[in-house]
């Protein structure tokens, strides 16, 4: 930010910047094959192996617009227990050397994992987004009705004034044209109000979409977790409780 003050022609590249997004998409495409193969990590806090499946999902409104998109991790223990973890879990892992042996790949199928993900994470995610969306739509609808109803009211007053002139015997050649113009304007404003209300009703309806599995990984206990150098880093649940 300080550099930008001195060199305003420079770009600060952040998520959403075209260059950032192009590099991100190119990187994902180049590592897709490796992601499909899976990865192996060590975790100093883990005493038994587990398998991670990384998913993303989006919430769309009734018009198809993406409202939110998030990453989720489904953690599968050796005994089959499933939990949903945050993507920040990956920050605590270290890559295992190539050729590190892993347990047998037998586990729950992808359908079971996705069903668990929907129940435990995506439905609460949907409820959270839907509640937020409903509040936003309610605010927009309120202001929409105030503004357009006021414009409709003004046009109706103008139309009533023109009709009174006609009934009073005004023969001005522009009166009929002005009356027709006022009637068309009232119809247009009513159409805008009704059309926008229908759109807002669709925007209020949120659904889960775009569930994608991006890759899997085994997380193994760190082979040096019992050594003096690493043991001090291992999580102690009793200490955490205190």
C-alpha atoms as an extended CHARMM CRD file, in Angstrom:
* protein
*
       242  EXT
         1         1  UNK       CA              0.0000000000        0.0000000000        0.0000000000  PROA      1               0.0000000000
         2         2  UNK       CA              2.8800000000        2.3370000000        0.7690000000  PROA      2               0.0000000000
         3         3  UNK       CA              4.4410000000        1.6190000000       -2.6340000000  PROA      3               0.0000000000
         4         4  UNK       CA              1.1560000000        2.4630000000       -4.3640000000  PROA      4               0.0000000000
         5         5  UNK       CA              1.2460000000        5.9300000000       -2.8300000000  PROA      5               0.0000000000
         6         6  UNK       CA              4.5250000000        6.6040000000       -4.6140000000  PROA      6               0.0000000000
         7         7  UNK       CA              3.8240000000        4.5790000000       -7.7690000000  PROA      7               0.0000000000
         8         8  UNK       CA              0.0950000000        4.8470000000       -8.5540000000  PROA      8               0.0000000000
         9         9  UNK       CA              0.4750000000        2.9920000000      -11.8640000000  PROA      9               0.0000000000
        10        10  UNK       CA              1.3750000000       -0.2080000000      -10.0090000000  PROA      10              0.0000000000
        11        11  UNK       CA             -1.2600000000       -2.8580000000       -9.2730000000  PROA      11              0.0000000000
        12        12  UNK       CA             -1.7830000000       -4.4900000000       -5.9030000000  PROA      12              0.0000000000
        13        13  UNK       CA             -2.5310000000       -8.0910000000       -6.8830000000  PROA      13              0.0000000000
        14        14  UNK       CA             -5.0670000000       -9.7020000000       -4.5490000000  PROA      14              0.0000000000
        15        15  UNK       CA             -7.8210000000      -12.3280000000       -4.9140000000  PROA      15              0.0000000000
        16        16  UNK       CA            -10.2370000000      -11.0720000000       -7.5510000000  PROA      16              0.0000000000
        17        17  UNK       CA             -7.5210000000       -9.2750000000       -9.5310000000  PROA      17              0.0000000000
        18        18  UNK       CA             -7.4470000000      -10.6200000000      -13.1420000000  PROA      18              0.0000000000
        19        19  UNK       CA             -3.7660000000      -11.6110000000      -12.9180000000  PROA      19              0.0000000000
        20        20  UNK       CA             -4.2830000000      -13.3650000000       -9.5770000000  PROA      20              0.0000000000
        21        21  UNK       CA             -7.2940000000      -15.2980000000      -10.9040000000  PROA      21              0.0000000000
        22        22  UNK       CA             -5.5310000000      -16.3460000000      -14.1290000000  PROA      22              0.0000000000
        23        23  UNK       CA             -2.5070000000      -17.6330000000      -12.2030000000  PROA      23              0.0000000000
        24        24  UNK       CA             -4.7760000000      -19.4400000000       -9.7340000000  PROA      24              0.0000000000
        25        25  UNK       CA             -6.7800000000      -21.1300000000      -12.5000000000  PROA      25              0.0000000000
        26        26  UNK       CA             -3.6010000000      -22.0880000000      -14.3900000000  PROA      26              0.0000000000
        27        27  UNK       CA             -2.0550000000      -23.5250000000      -11.2200000000  PROA      27              0.0000000000
        28        28  UNK       CA             -5.1740000000      -25.5780000000      -10.4630000000  PROA      28              0.0000000000
        29        29  UNK       CA             -5.1900000000      -26.9520000000      -13.9960000000  PROA      29              0.0000000000
        30        30  UNK       CA             -1.5130000000      -27.9160000000      -13.7930000000  PROA      30              0.0000000000
        31        31  UNK       CA             -1.8300000000      -29.7290000000      -10.4600000000  PROA      31              0.0000000000
        32        32  UNK       CA             -5.2180000000      -31.3530000000      -11.1400000000  PROA      32              0.0000000000
        33        33  UNK       CA             -3.6380000000      -34.7210000000      -11.9780000000  PROA      33              0.0000000000
        34        34  UNK       CA             -1.6470000000      -34.6860000000       -8.7240000000  PROA      34              0.0000000000
        35        35  UNK       CA             -4.7380000000      -33.6950000000       -6.7640000000  PROA      35              0.0000000000
        36        36  UNK       CA             -6.6000000000      -36.6430000000       -8.2770000000  PROA      36              0.0000000000
        37        37  UNK       CA             -3.7880000000      -38.9750000000       -7.1600000000  PROA      37              0.0000000000
        38        38  UNK       CA             -3.9290000000      -37.6230000000       -3.6330000000  PROA      38              0.0000000000
        39        39  UNK       CA             -1.2800000000      -36.5050000000       -1.1670000000  PROA      39              0.0000000000
        40        40  UNK       CA              0.2770000000      -37.6190000000        2.1110000000  PROA      40              0.0000000000
        41        41  UNK       CA              0.9290000000      -35.3510000000        5.0920000000  PROA      41              0.0000000000
        42        42  UNK       CA              2.3090000000      -35.6430000000        8.6120000000  PROA      42              0.0000000000
        43        43  UNK       CA              0.5840000000      -34.1320000000       11.6370000000  PROA      43              0.0000000000
        44        44  UNK       CA              2.3880000000      -33.8950000000       14.9690000000  PROA      44              0.0000000000
        45        45  UNK       CA             -0.9430000000      -33.7350000000       16.8290000000  PROA      45              0.0000000000
        46        46  UNK       CA             -2.3820000000      -36.9090000000       15.3160000000  PROA      46              0.0000000000
        47        47  UNK       CA             -1.8390000000      -40.3570000000       16.8260000000  PROA      47              0.0000000000
        48        48  UNK       CA             -3.7860000000      -42.3680000000       14.2140000000  PROA      48              0.0000000000
        49        49  UNK       CA             -4.1100000000      -41.9410000000       10.4310000000  PROA      49              0.0000000000
        50        50  UNK       CA             -7.0790000000      -40.2170000000        8.8200000000  PROA      50              0.0000000000
        51        51  UNK       CA             -8.1510000000      -39.4320000000        5.2810000000  PROA      51              0.0000000000
        52        52  UNK       CA             -9.1930000000      -35.9580000000        4.1510000000  PROA      52              0.0000000000
        53        53  UNK       CA            -11.4880000000      -35.1900000000        1.2300000000  PROA      53              0.0000000000
        54        54  UNK       CA            -11.5490000000      -31.5790000000        0.0620000000  PROA      54              0.0000000000
        55        55  UNK       CA            -14.8200000000      -30.2350000000       -1.3580000000  PROA      55              0.0000000000
        56        56  UNK       CA            -16.1760000000      -26.9060000000       -2.4830000000  PROA      56              0.0000000000
        57        57  UNK       CA            -19.8220000000      -25.9070000000       -2.7160000000  PROA      57              0.0000000000
        58        58  UNK       CA            -21.7880000000      -22.8210000000       -3.6320000000  PROA      58              0.0000000000
        59        59  UNK       CA            -25.1040000000      -21.2870000000       -2.6570000000  PROA      59              0.0000000000
        60        60  UNK       CA            -27.1240000000      -19.8450000000       -5.5620000000  PROA      60              0.0000000000
        61        61  UNK       CA            -30.2800000000      -17.7680000000       -5.5570000000  PROA      61              0.0000000000
        62        62  UNK       CA            -33.3390000000      -18.4290000000       -7.7170000000  PROA      62              0.0000000000
        63        63  UNK       CA            -31.8230000000      -16.4150000000      -10.5780000000  PROA      63              0.0000000000
        64        64  UNK       CA            -28.7140000000      -18.5960000000      -10.6430000000  PROA      64              0.0000000000
        65        65  UNK       CA            -26.3720000000      -16.0230000000       -9.0890000000  PROA      65              0.0000000000
        66        66  UNK       CA            -23.6290000000      -17.4130000000       -6.8120000000  PROA      66              0.0000000000
        67        67  UNK       CA            -24.0590000000      -15.8310000000       -3.3830000000  PROA      67              0.0000000000
        68        68  UNK       CA            -21.2540000000      -17.6610000000       -1.5520000000  PROA      68              0.0000000000
        69        69  UNK       CA            -18.7010000000      -20.3640000000       -2.2690000000  PROA      69              0.0000000000
        70        70  UNK       CA            -16.6620000000      -22.2000000000        0.3820000000  PROA      70              0.0000000000
        71        71  UNK       CA            -14.1760000000      -25.0030000000        0.8780000000  PROA      71              0.0000000000
        72        72  UNK       CA            -14.9570000000      -27.8850000000        3.2180000000  PROA      72              0.0000000000
        73        73  UNK       CA            -12.9190000000      -30.8670000000        4.4150000000  PROA      73              0.0000000000
        74        74  UNK       CA            -14.4840000000      -34.1780000000        5.3780000000  PROA      74              0.0000000000
        75        75  UNK       CA            -12.1770000000      -36.0770000000        7.7410000000  PROA      75              0.0000000000
        76        76  UNK       CA            -12.5620000000      -39.8560000000        7.8000000000  PROA      76              0.0000000000
        77        77  UNK       CA            -11.0110000000      -41.7360000000       10.6740000000  PROA      77              0.0000000000
        78        78  UNK       CA             -9.7570000000      -45.3090000000       10.4130000000  PROA      78              0.0000000000
        79        79  UNK       CA            -12.8340000000      -46.5050000000       12.3240000000  PROA      79              0.0000000000
        80        80  UNK       CA            -15.1280000000      -44.7760000000        9.7880000000  PROA      80              0.0000000000
        81        81  UNK       CA            -16.0540000000      -41.7710000000       11.9380000000  PROA      81              0.0000000000
        82        82  UNK       CA            -16.6590000000      -38.6480000000        9.8550000000  PROA      82              0.0000000000
        83        83  UNK       CA            -16.2170000000      -35.0110000000       10.8420000000  PROA      83              0.0000000000
        84        84  UNK       CA            -16.2900000000      -31.7370000000        8.9150000000  PROA      84              0.0000000000
        85        85  UNK       CA            -13.1470000000      -29.6480000000        9.3060000000  PROA      85              0.0000000000
        86        86  UNK       CA            -12.2020000000      -26.1630000000        8.2100000000  PROA      86              0.0000000000
        87        87  UNK       CA             -9.6740000000      -25.7220000000        5.3660000000  PROA      87              0.0000000000
        88        88  UNK       CA             -7.2940000000      -24.0650000000        7.8460000000  PROA      88              0.0000000000
        89        89  UNK       CA             -6.5790000000      -27.6220000000        9.0260000000  PROA      89              0.0000000000
        90        90  UNK       CA             -4.1350000000      -27.8880000000        6.1140000000  PROA      90              0.0000000000
        91        91  UNK       CA             -1.9870000000      -25.1120000000        7.5680000000  PROA      91              0.0000000000
        92        92  UNK       CA             -0.8810000000      -27.3970000000       10.4260000000  PROA      92              0.0000000000
        93        93  UNK       CA              0.2740000000      -30.2510000000        8.1670000000  PROA      93              0.0000000000
        94        94  UNK       CA              3.6730000000      -30.9310000000        6.6290000000  PROA      94              0.0000000000
        95        95  UNK       CA              4.1920000000      -32.8700000000        3.3690000000  PROA      95              0.0000000000
        96        96  UNK       CA              5.4180000000      -36.4340000000        3.8030000000  PROA      96              0.0000000000
        97        97  UNK       CA              8.3790000000      -37.6670000000        1.7340000000  PROA      97              0.0000000000
        98        98  UNK       CA              7.6050000000      -39.3410000000       -1.5700000000  PROA      98              0.0000000000
        99        99  UNK       CA              6.9390000000      -43.0500000000       -1.1700000000  PROA      99              0.0000000000
       100       100  UNK       CA              5.5910000000      -42.8070000000        2.3780000000  PROA      100             0.0000000000
       101       101  UNK       CA              3.3360000000      -45.8700000000        2.8710000000  PROA      101             0.0000000000
       102       102  UNK       CA             -0.3210000000      -45.2560000000        3.6630000000  PROA      102             0.0000000000
       103       103  UNK       CA             -3.1100000000      -47.4920000000        4.9980000000  PROA      103             0.0000000000
       104       104  UNK       CA             -5.3420000000      -49.3870000000        2.6060000000  PROA      104             0.0000000000
       105       105  UNK       CA             -7.6340000000      -47.1290000000        0.6070000000  PROA      105             0.0000000000
       106       106  UNK       CA            -10.7990000000      -48.8580000000        1.7800000000  PROA      106             0.0000000000
       107       107  UNK       CA            -13.2230000000      -46.3030000000        3.1540000000  PROA      107             0.0000000000
       108       108  UNK       CA            -16.5830000000      -44.7330000000        2.5820000000  PROA      108             0.0000000000
       109       109  UNK       CA            -17.6060000000      -44.0890000000       -1.0090000000  PROA      109             0.0000000000
       110       110  UNK       CA            -17.9310000000      -40.5820000000       -2.3780000000  PROA      110             0.0000000000
       111       111  UNK       CA            -21.7450000000      -40.6610000000       -2.2400000000  PROA      111             0.0000000000
       112       112  UNK       CA            -21.6600000000      -41.3370000000        1.5000000000  PROA      112             0.0000000000
       113       113  UNK       CA            -19.1310000000      -38.5660000000        2.0550000000  PROA      113             0.0000000000
       114       114  UNK       CA            -21.1930000000      -36.0630000000        0.0700000000  PROA      114             0.0000000000
       115       115  UNK       CA            -24.3650000000      -37.0680000000        1.9050000000  PROA      115             0.0000000000
       116       116  UNK       CA            -22.5940000000      -36.4690000000        5.2380000000  PROA      116             0.0000000000
       117       117  UNK       CA            -21.2240000000      -33.1410000000        3.9770000000  PROA      117             0.0000000000
       118       118  UNK       CA            -24.6840000000      -31.9580000000        2.9290000000  PROA      118             0.0000000000
       119       119  UNK       CA            -26.2540000000      -32.8950000000        6.2640000000  PROA      119             0.0000000000
       120       120  UNK       CA            -23.5260000000      -31.6420000000        8.5750000000  PROA      120             0.0000000000
       121       121  UNK       CA            -22.1390000000      -28.6040000000        6.7500000000  PROA      121             0.0000000000
       122       122  UNK       CA            -24.0090000000      -27.5530000000        3.6280000000  PROA      122             0.0000000000
       123       123  UNK       CA            -27.5170000000      -27.4280000000        5.0870000000  PROA      123             0.0000000000
       124       124  UNK       CA            -26.3670000000      -25.1760000000        7.9770000000  PROA      124             0.0000000000
       125       125  UNK       CA            -24.3930000000      -23.1560000000        5.3920000000  PROA      125             0.0000000000
       126       126  UNK       CA            -27.5780000000      -22.8390000000        3.3030000000  PROA      126             0.0000000000
       127       127  UNK       CA            -29.6330000000      -21.7990000000        6.3380000000  PROA      127             0.0000000000
       128       128  UNK       CA            -27.0490000000      -19.1510000000        7.2600000000  PROA      128             0.0000000000
       129       129  UNK       CA            -26.9350000000      -17.6890000000        3.7400000000  PROA      129             0.0000000000
       130       130  UNK       CA            -30.7240000000      -17.9100000000        3.3000000000  PROA      130             0.0000000000
       131       131  UNK       CA            -31.3350000000      -15.9980000000        6.5380000000  PROA      131             0.0000000000
       132       132  UNK       CA            -28.8680000000      -13.3080000000        5.5170000000  PROA      132             0.0000000000
       133       133  UNK       CA            -30.3520000000      -13.1700000000        2.0210000000  PROA      133             0.0000000000
       134       134  UNK       CA            -33.9000000000      -12.9230000000        3.3420000000  PROA      134             0.0000000000
       135       135  UNK       CA            -32.9500000000       -9.9460000000        5.4900000000  PROA      135             0.0000000000
       136       136  UNK       CA            -31.2440000000       -8.2280000000        2.5400000000  PROA      136             0.0000000000
       137       137  UNK       CA            -34.2140000000       -8.8770000000        0.2240000000  PROA      137             0.0000000000
       138       138  UNK       CA            -36.6470000000       -7.5900000000        2.8340000000  PROA      138             0.0000000000
       139       139  UNK       CA            -34.6960000000       -4.3180000000        3.0600000000  PROA      139             0.0000000000
       140       140  UNK       CA            -34.4770000000       -3.9530000000       -0.7260000000  PROA      140             0.0000000000
       141       141  UNK       CA            -38.1780000000       -4.7900000000       -1.1830000000  PROA      141             0.0000000000
       142       142  UNK       CA            -39.1630000000       -2.2110000000        1.4500000000  PROA      142             0.0000000000
       143       143  UNK       CA            -37.2240000000        0.6120000000       -0.2200000000  PROA      143             0.0000000000
       144       144  UNK       CA            -38.3300000000       -0.5260000000       -3.6840000000  PROA      144             0.0000000000
       145       145  UNK       CA            -41.9920000000       -0.3000000000       -2.7250000000  PROA      145             0.0000000000
       146       146  UNK       CA            -41.5250000000        3.1010000000       -1.0710000000  PROA      146             0.0000000000
       147       147  UNK       CA            -39.7740000000        4.6310000000       -4.0920000000  PROA      147             0.0000000000
       148       148  UNK       CA            -41.8850000000        3.1170000000       -6.8700000000  PROA      148             0.0000000000
       149       149  UNK       CA            -45.1840000000        3.5530000000       -5.0460000000  PROA      149             0.0000000000
       150       150  UNK       CA            -44.3310000000        7.2250000000       -4.5810000000  PROA      150             0.0000000000
       151       151  UNK       CA            -43.6340000000        7.5610000000       -8.3250000000  PROA      151             0.0000000000
       152       152  UNK       CA            -46.8770000000        5.7230000000       -9.1200000000  PROA      152             0.0000000000
       153       153  UNK       CA            -48.7660000000        7.9940000000       -6.7310000000  PROA      153             0.0000000000
       154       154  UNK       CA            -47.3860000000       11.1140000000       -8.4530000000  PROA      154             0.0000000000
       155       155  UNK       CA            -48.3070000000        9.7970000000      -11.8740000000  PROA      155             0.0000000000
       156       156  UNK       CA            -51.8020000000        8.8990000000      -10.6830000000  PROA      156             0.0000000000
       157       157  UNK       CA            -52.2390000000       12.4520000000       -9.4000000000  PROA      157             0.0000000000
       158       158  UNK       CA            -51.0470000000       13.7840000000      -12.7400000000  PROA      158             0.0000000000
       159       159  UNK       CA            -53.4030000000       11.4270000000      -14.5750000000  PROA      159             0.0000000000
       160       160  UNK       CA            -56.3440000000       12.4370000000      -12.3680000000  PROA      160             0.0000000000
       161       161  UNK       CA            -55.5750000000       16.0870000000      -13.0830000000  PROA      161             0.0000000000
       162       162  UNK       CA            -55.5940000000       15.4820000000      -16.8410000000  PROA      162             0.0000000000
       163       163  UNK       CA            -58.8510000000       13.5190000000      -16.6570000000  PROA      163             0.0000000000
       164       164  UNK       CA            -60.4430000000       16.3860000000      -14.6860000000  PROA      164             0.0000000000
       165       165  UNK       CA            -59.3960000000       18.7790000000      -17.4340000000  PROA      165             0.0000000000
       166       166  UNK       CA            -61.0150000000       16.5300000000      -20.0430000000  PROA      166             0.0000000000
       167       167  UNK       CA            -64.2500000000       16.3060000000      -18.0530000000  PROA      167             0.0000000000
       168       168  UNK       CA            -64.2090000000       20.0750000000      -17.6290000000  PROA      168             0.0000000000
       169       169  UNK       CA            -64.3840000000       20.4750000000      -21.4150000000  PROA      169             0.0000000000
       170       170  UNK       CA            -60.7310000000       21.3340000000      -22.0930000000  PROA      170             0.0000000000
       171       171  UNK       CA            -60.2080000000       20.8920000000      -25.8460000000  PROA      171             0.0000000000
       172       172  UNK       CA            -56.4540000000       21.3780000000      -25.9160000000  PROA      172             0.0000000000
       173       173  UNK       CA            -54.9360000000       19.1900000000      -28.6850000000  PROA      173             0.0000000000
       174       174  UNK       CA            -52.1380000000       18.0830000000      -26.3490000000  PROA      174             0.0000000000
       175       175  UNK       CA            -54.4720000000       16.9290000000      -23.5840000000  PROA      175             0.0000000000
       176       176  UNK       CA            -55.2350000000       13.5050000000      -25.0990000000  PROA      176             0.0000000000
       177       177  UNK       CA            -51.5520000000       12.8960000000      -25.7960000000  PROA      177             0.0000000000
       178       178  UNK       CA            -50.5500000000       13.9080000000      -22.2640000000  PROA      178             0.0000000000
       179       179  UNK       CA            -53.2700000000       11.6880000000      -20.7980000000  PROA      179             0.0000000000
       180       180  UNK       CA            -52.0990000000        8.6990000000      -22.8530000000  PROA      180             0.0000000000
       181       181  UNK       CA            -48.5000000000        9.3920000000      -21.8270000000  PROA      181             0.0000000000
       182       182  UNK       CA            -49.4830000000        9.5130000000      -18.1430000000  PROA      182             0.0000000000
       183       183  UNK       CA            -51.4570000000        6.2550000000      -18.4470000000  PROA      183             0.0000000000
       184       184  UNK       CA            -48.4860000000        4.5450000000      -20.1270000000  PROA      184             0.0000000000
       185       185  UNK       CA            -46.1590000000        5.8330000000      -17.4110000000  PROA      185             0.0000000000
       186       186  UNK       CA            -48.4320000000        4.4390000000      -14.6640000000  PROA      186             0.0000000000
       187       187  UNK       CA            -48.5620000000        1.0670000000      -16.4450000000  PROA      187             0.0000000000
       188       188  UNK       CA            -44.7760000000        1.0870000000      -16.8560000000  PROA      188             0.0000000000
       189       189  UNK       CA            -44.1590000000        1.8410000000      -13.1810000000  PROA      189             0.0000000000
       190       190  UNK       CA            -46.6320000000       -0.8330000000      -12.0600000000  PROA      190             0.0000000000
       191       191  UNK       CA            -44.9350000000       -3.3030000000      -14.3940000000  PROA      191             0.0000000000
       192       192  UNK       CA            -41.5130000000       -2.4010000000      -12.9850000000  PROA      192             0.0000000000
       193       193  UNK       CA            -42.7860000000       -2.8670000000       -9.4350000000  PROA      193             0.0000000000
       194       194  UNK       CA            -44.4020000000       -6.2330000000      -10.1350000000  PROA      194             0.0000000000
       195       195  UNK       CA            -41.4490000000       -7.4680000000      -12.1980000000  PROA      195             0.0000000000
       196       196  UNK       CA            -38.9090000000       -6.4740000000       -9.5440000000  PROA      196             0.0000000000
       197       197  UNK       CA            -41.0320000000       -8.0880000000       -6.8360000000  PROA      197             0.0000000000
       198       198  UNK       CA            -41.0350000000      -11.3610000000       -8.8110000000  PROA      198             0.0000000000
       199       199  UNK       CA            -37.2470000000      -11.1380000000       -9.2100000000  PROA      199             0.0000000000
       200       200  UNK       CA            -36.7780000000      -10.4850000000       -5.4990000000  PROA      200             0.0000000000
       201       201  UNK       CA            -38.9200000000      -13.5030000000       -4.6740000000  PROA      201             0.0000000000
       202       202  UNK       CA            -36.6430000000      -15.6460000000       -6.8490000000  PROA      202             0.0000000000
       203       203  UNK       CA            -33.5410000000      -14.0870000000       -5.2950000000  PROA      203             0.0000000000
       204       204  UNK       CA            -34.9120000000      -15.0520000000       -1.8870000000  PROA      204             0.0000000000
       205       205  UNK       CA            -34.8970000000      -18.7730000000       -2.8080000000  PROA      205             0.0000000000
       206       206  UNK       CA            -31.4390000000      -20.2370000000       -2.1100000000  PROA      206             0.0000000000
       207       207  UNK       CA            -30.1510000000      -23.6830000000       -3.0490000000  PROA      207             0.0000000000
       208       208  UNK       CA            -26.9600000000      -25.7150000000       -2.6470000000  PROA      208             0.0000000000
       209       209  UNK       CA            -25.0880000000      -26.2040000000       -5.9190000000  PROA      209             0.0000000000
       210       210  UNK       CA            -21.7250000000      -26.9600000000       -7.5230000000  PROA      210             0.0000000000
       211       211  UNK       CA            -20.5510000000      -29.5900000000       -5.0280000000  PROA      211             0.0000000000
       212       212  UNK       CA            -17.0860000000      -30.5490000000       -6.2690000000  PROA      212             0.0000000000
       213       213  UNK       CA            -14.4950000000      -32.9170000000       -4.8570000000  PROA      213             0.0000000000
       214       214  UNK       CA            -11.0580000000      -31.4170000000       -5.4580000000  PROA      214             0.0000000000
       215       215  UNK       CA             -8.7690000000      -34.0390000000       -3.9650000000  PROA      215             0.0000000000
       216       216  UNK       CA             -7.9510000000      -36.3900000000       -1.1220000000  PROA      216             0.0000000000
       217       217  UNK       CA             -5.0550000000      -36.7760000000        1.2790000000  PROA      217             0.0000000000
       218       218  UNK       CA             -3.8640000000      -39.1150000000        4.0050000000  PROA      218             0.0000000000
       219       219  UNK       CA             -2.7510000000      -37.5300000000        7.2550000000  PROA      219             0.0000000000
       220       220  UNK       CA             -0.3660000000      -39.7110000000        9.2410000000  PROA      220             0.0000000000
       221       221  UNK       CA              1.1100000000      -39.2990000000       12.7310000000  PROA      221             0.0000000000
       222       222  UNK       CA              4.4450000000      -37.5390000000       12.4850000000  PROA      222             0.0000000000
       223       223  UNK       CA              7.1610000000      -40.2150000000       12.7710000000  PROA      223             0.0000000000
       224       224  UNK       CA              9.1620000000      -37.9820000000       15.1440000000  PROA      224             0.0000000000
       225       225  UNK       CA              6.2480000000      -36.9150000000       17.3690000000  PROA      225             0.0000000000
       226       226  UNK       CA              7.7320000000      -38.8380000000       20.3390000000  PROA      226             0.0000000000
       227       227  UNK       CA             11.2120000000      -37.3680000000       19.9920000000  PROA      227             0.0000000000
       228       228  UNK       CA             12.2770000000      -34.6090000000       22.4040000000  PROA      228             0.0000000000
       229       229  UNK       CA             12.5440000000      -32.1150000000       19.5450000000  PROA      229             0.0000000000
       230       230  UNK       CA              8.9160000000      -32.5680000000       18.4450000000  PROA      230             0.0000000000
       231       231  UNK       CA              7.1790000000      -33.8600000000       21.5870000000  PROA      231             0.0000000000
       232       232  UNK       CA              6.9340000000      -30.3440000000       23.0350000000  PROA      232             0.0000000000
       233       233  UNK       CA              4.8230000000      -29.3300000000       20.0030000000  PROA      233             0.0000000000
       234       234  UNK       CA              2.2770000000      -32.1370000000       20.3790000000  PROA      234             0.0000000000
       235       235  UNK       CA             -1.1480000000      -31.0040000000       21.5210000000  PROA      235             0.0000000000
       236       236  UNK       CA             -2.0050000000      -31.9110000000       25.0900000000  PROA      236             0.0000000000
       237       237  UNK       CA             -5.8040000000      -32.0590000000       25.4960000000  PROA      237             0.0000000000
       238       238  UNK       CA             -5.5770000000      -31.6590000000       29.2860000000  PROA      238             0.0000000000
       239       239  UNK       CA             -3.5070000000      -28.4810000000       28.8830000000  PROA      239             0.0000000000
       240       240  UNK       CA             -5.9590000000      -27.2000000000       26.2620000000  PROA      240             0.0000000000
       241       241  UNK       CA             -8.8720000000      -27.9150000000       28.6170000000  PROA      241             0.0000000000
       242       242  UNK       CA             -7.1850000000      -25.9760000000       31.4400000000  PROA      242             0.0000000000
